Amino acid sequence: MILELAFAEVAQRVPAPQCCRRKMENKGFRDVTVRTTCGELPVSRRRYHCPRCGYECYPADTLLWCG
């Protein structure tokens, strides 16, 4: 439970990335399952999309080691 809260806080604090010199659009959350020593843990992460070129990313993944 504490780990889920920590992951959620990280996802909230990551700023919106830029692509094509513009701020990317927030497209809501997508879930990923992270395997830990205590079992599997579902983690919600923000998905961003560039309307100009179609690039998508999950910027919190590099901080959460799940991307």
N, CA and C atoms as a LAMMPS dump frame, in Angstrom:
ITEM: TIMESTEP
0
ITEM: NUMBER OF ATOMS
201
ITEM: BOX BOUNDS ff ff ff
-5.0000000000000000e+02 5.0000000000000000e+02
-5.0000000000000000e+02 5.0000000000000000e+02
-5.0000000000000000e+02 5.0000000000000000e+02
ITEM: ATOMS id mol type element x y z
1 1 1 N 0.815 -1.198 0
2 1 2 C 0 0 0
3 1 3 C 0.863 1.267 0
4 2 1 N 1.906 1.289 0.8
5 2 2 C 2.786 2.457 0.851
6 2 3 C 3.494 2.635 -0.482
7 3 1 N 3.902 1.531 -1.096
8 3 2 C 4.573 1.6 -2.387
9 3 3 C 3.643 2.169 -3.462
10 4 1 N 2.379 1.774 -3.43
11 4 2 C 1.406 2.32 -4.392
12 4 3 C 1.278 3.831 -4.241
13 5 1 N 1.227 4.294 -3.01
14 5 2 C 1.114 5.74 -2.759
15 5 3 C 2.36 6.479 -3.246
16 6 1 N 3.526 5.893 -3.041
17 6 2 C 4.766 6.523 -3.506
18 6 3 C 4.788 6.611 -5.028
19 7 1 N 4.388 5.54 -5.715
20 7 2 C 4.326 5.562 -7.174
21 7 3 C 3.341 6.619 -7.666
22 8 1 N 2.194 6.717 -7.018
23 8 2 C 1.177 7.707 -7.412
24 8 3 C 1.711 9.124 -7.238
25 9 1 N 2.448 9.356 -6.17
26 9 2 C 3.011 10.69 -5.94
27 9 3 C 4.037 11.052 -7.002
28 10 1 N 4.877 10.103 -7.382
29 10 2 C 5.865 10.351 -8.435
30 10 3 C 5.156 10.709 -9.734
31 11 1 N 4.12 9.953 -10.082
32 11 2 C 3.383 10.198 -11.325
33 11 3 C 2.751 11.588 -11.331
34 12 1 N 2.306 12.066 -10.18
35 12 2 C 1.681 13.391 -10.097
36 12 3 C 2.701 14.512 -10.238
37 13 1 N 3.925 14.286 -9.793
38 13 2 C 4.942 15.346 -9.769
39 13 3 C 5.723 15.51 -11.062
40 14 1 N 5.662 14.545 -11.938
41 14 2 C 6.417 14.633 -13.189
42 14 3 C 5.731 15.659 -14.095
43 15 1 N 6.467 16.675 -14.55
44 15 2 C 5.85 17.7 -15.397
45 15 3 C 5.514 17.163 -16.791
46 16 1 N 4.577 17.805 -17.441
47 16 2 C 4.197 17.426 -18.802
48 16 3 C 5.381 17.629 -19.738
49 17 1 N 5.718 16.62 -20.522
50 17 2 C 6.841 16.743 -21.448
51 17 3 C 6.488 17.607 -22.653
52 18 1 N 7.5 17.97 -23.418
53 18 2 C 7.29 18.728 -24.647
54 18 3 C 7.729 17.913 -25.849
55 19 1 N 7.07 18.148 -26.961
56 19 2 C 7.396 17.513 -28.226
57 19 3 C 7.004 18.494 -29.32
58 20 1 N 7.779 18.55 -30.373
59 20 2 C 7.506 19.486 -31.476
60 20 3 C 7.36 20.921 -30.965
61 21 1 N 8.158 21.247 -29.94
62 21 2 C 8.173 22.582 -29.323
63 21 3 C 6.866 22.972 -28.644
64 22 1 N 6.061 21.981 -28.288
65 22 2 C 4.787 22.251 -27.598
66 22 3 C 4.611 21.276 -26.451
67 23 1 N 3.813 21.7 -25.476
68 23 2 C 3.493 20.824 -24.366
69 23 3 C 2.624 19.673 -24.868
70 24 1 N 2.963 18.46 -24.47
71 24 2 C 2.198 17.292 -24.901
72 24 3 C 0.873 17.219 -24.142
73 25 1 N -0.128 16.586 -24.744
74 25 2 C -1.447 16.458 -24.135
75 25 3 C -1.495 15.277 -23.173
76 26 1 N -2.09 15.514 -22.012
77 26 2 C -2.293 14.452 -21.032
78 26 3 C -3.469 13.603 -21.501
79 27 1 N -3.242 12.319 -21.689
80 27 2 C -4.289 11.414 -22.167
81 27 3 C -4.764 10.462 -21.076
82 28 1 N -4.593 10.864 -19.828
83 28 2 C -5.085 10.056 -18.716
84 28 3 C -4.064 9.03 -18.245
85 29 1 N -4.561 8.04 -17.537
86 29 2 C -3.697 7.038 -16.929
87 29 3 C -3.798 5.701 -17.641
88 30 1 N -2.708 4.977 -17.651
89 30 2 C -2.647 3.592 -18.115
90 30 3 C -1.989 2.787 -17.013
91 31 1 N -2.406 1.57 -16.858
92 31 2 C -1.851 0.717 -15.817
93 31 3 C -0.746 -0.181 -16.35
94 32 1 N 0.195 -0.471 -15.477
95 32 2 C 1.246 -1.44 -15.744
96 32 3 C 1.409 -2.252 -14.455
97 33 1 N 1.772 -3.509 -14.581
98 33 2 C 1.989 -4.349 -13.407
99 33 3 C 3.484 -4.457 -13.14
100 34 1 N 3.884 -4.106 -11.929
101 34 2 C 5.279 -4.166 -11.519
102 34 3 C 5.447 -5.367 -10.594
103 35 1 N 6.44 -6.183 -10.892
104 35 2 C 6.732 -7.341 -10.037
105 35 3 C 7.709 -6.924 -8.949
106 36 1 N 7.336 -7.177 -7.721
107 36 2 C 8.19 -6.862 -6.577
108 36 3 C 8.469 -8.145 -5.801
109 37 1 N 9.302 -8.053 -4.801
110 37 2 C 9.579 -9.211 -3.962
111 37 3 C 8.352 -9.608 -3.136
112 38 1 N 7.4 -8.711 -3.02
113 38 2 C 6.166 -8.99 -2.275
114 38 3 C 5.021 -9.39 -3.198
115 39 1 N 5.271 -9.505 -4.482
116 39 2 C 4.225 -9.865 -5.437
117 39 3 C 4.042 -8.794 -6.492
118 40 1 N 2.997 -8.957 -7.277
119 40 2 C 2.715 -7.998 -8.349
120 40 3 C 1.934 -6.805 -7.82
121 41 1 N 2.25 -5.636 -8.377
122 41 2 C 1.637 -4.393 -7.934
123 41 3 C 1.163 -3.602 -9.146
124 42 1 N -0.142 -3.307 -9.232
125 42 2 C -0.604 -2.473 -10.347
126 42 3 C -0.233 -1.006 -10.091
127 43 1 N 0.313 -0.359 -11.108
128 43 2 C 0.728 1.039 -10.997
129 43 3 C 0.091 1.821 -12.142
130 44 1 N -0.584 2.919 -11.799
131 44 2 C -1.153 3.8 -12.821
132 44 3 C -0.114 4.828 -13.199
133 45 1 N 0.007 5.083 -14.485
134 45 2 C 0.978 6.071 -14.943
135 45 3 C 0.339 6.946 -16.003
136 46 1 N 0.752 8.206 -16.037
137 46 2 C 0.192 9.158 -17.007
138 46 3 C 0.757 8.911 -18.398
139 47 1 N -0.137 9.014 -19.374
140 47 2 C 0.259 8.873 -20.776
141 47 3 C 0.134 10.245 -21.428
142 48 1 N 1.155 10.631 -22.176
143 48 2 C 1.138 11.9 -22.902
144 48 3 C 1.241 11.636 -24.397
145 49 1 N 0.583 12.493 -25.175
146 49 2 C 0.509 12.328 -26.623
147 49 3 C 0.777 13.666 -27.297
148 50 1 N 1.559 13.63 -28.367
149 50 2 C 1.809 14.83 -29.168
150 50 3 C 0.82 14.835 -30.329
151 51 1 N -0.09 15.804 -30.377
152 51 2 C -1.079 15.836 -31.46
153 51 3 C -0.465 16.146 -32.821
154 52 1 N 0.721 16.701 -32.804
155 52 2 C 1.354 17.08 -34.065
156 52 3 C 2.023 15.9 -34.772
157 53 1 N 2.804 15.094 -34.037
158 53 2 C 3.538 14 -34.672
159 53 3 C 3.061 12.611 -34.244
160 54 1 N 2.212 12.544 -33.202
161 54 2 C 1.68 11.267 -32.759
162 54 3 C 2.527 10.523 -31.736
163 55 1 N 3.649 11.099 -31.316
164 55 2 C 4.516 10.458 -30.333
165 55 3 C 3.799 10.325 -28.994
166 56 1 N 3.945 9.179 -28.332
167 56 2 C 3.383 8.964 -27.005
168 56 3 C 4.498 8.609 -26.038
169 57 1 N 4.335 9.014 -24.775
170 57 2 C 5.324 8.649 -23.77
171 57 3 C 4.702 8.6 -22.383
172 58 1 N 5.425 7.964 -21.495
173 58 2 C 5.062 7.826 -20.091
174 58 3 C 6.256 8.337 -19.285
175 59 1 N 6.352 9.647 -19.031
176 59 2 C 7.559 10.217 -18.449
177 59 3 C 7.922 9.701 -17.057
178 60 1 N 6.964 9.232 -16.279
179 60 2 C 7.283 8.729 -14.941
180 60 3 C 7.944 7.358 -14.995
181 61 1 N 7.869 6.667 -16.132
182 61 2 C 8.442 5.326 -16.233
183 61 3 C 9.925 5.284 -15.891
184 62 1 N 10.668 6.285 -16.31
185 62 2 C 12.109 6.263 -16.032
186 62 3 C 12.379 6.41 -14.533
187 63 1 N 11.505 7.109 -13.838
188 63 2 C 11.655 7.239 -12.387
189 63 3 C 11.175 5.991 -11.65
190 64 1 N 10.204 5.317 -12.224
191 64 2 C 9.617 4.127 -11.577
192 64 3 C 10.241 2.833 -12.049
193 65 1 N 11.141 2.888 -13.014
194 65 2 C 11.827 1.723 -13.56
195 65 3 C 10.866 0.705 -14.163
196 66 1 N 9.836 1.176 -14.859
197 66 2 C 8.87 0.225 -15.418
198 66 3 C 8.629 0.462 -16.897
199 67 1 N 9.477 1.182 -17.575
200 67 2 C 9.231 1.457 -18.98
201 67 3 C 10.282 0.929 -19.897
